[in-house]
Amino acid sequence: METILSKRTKQIQKSYDNLPLLEDVYCKIGYDFAVISDSLIESLTDNRNKKREIKADLGDVSMAVFNREYELSDEYIILKSCKYELKGLEKLMTGLRIRIESLKAQLKGEY
């Protein structure tokens, strides 16, 4: 399964010297960022509910046992993956913005 991050990276590589295509990819990454941010908000709610469920099921246990059970849950993995994807997209957008500004500067310098 191809991730959004790898898909956008390949698009950037294919159009590295094409300013309009890079600007289009930049906009798409912004859209991806917004969609994942929405998923992150939903995931936070799901995680709160999962923590309550685990606490009710396990009762009075040590924090280590609780954390182990929580970190094995699907809700936790989804939350962590959203956070990692957002961090990766943020870095990709920063690098892409620099490349776009560089291409724009090159175009201004040619005339």
ABEGO torsion letter per residue (X at the ends): XBBAAAAAAAAAAAAAABAAAAAAAAAAAAAAAAAAAAAAAAAAAAAAAAAAAAAAAAEBBBAAAAAAAAAABAAAAAAAAAAAAAAAAAAAAAAAAAAAAAAAAAAAAAX
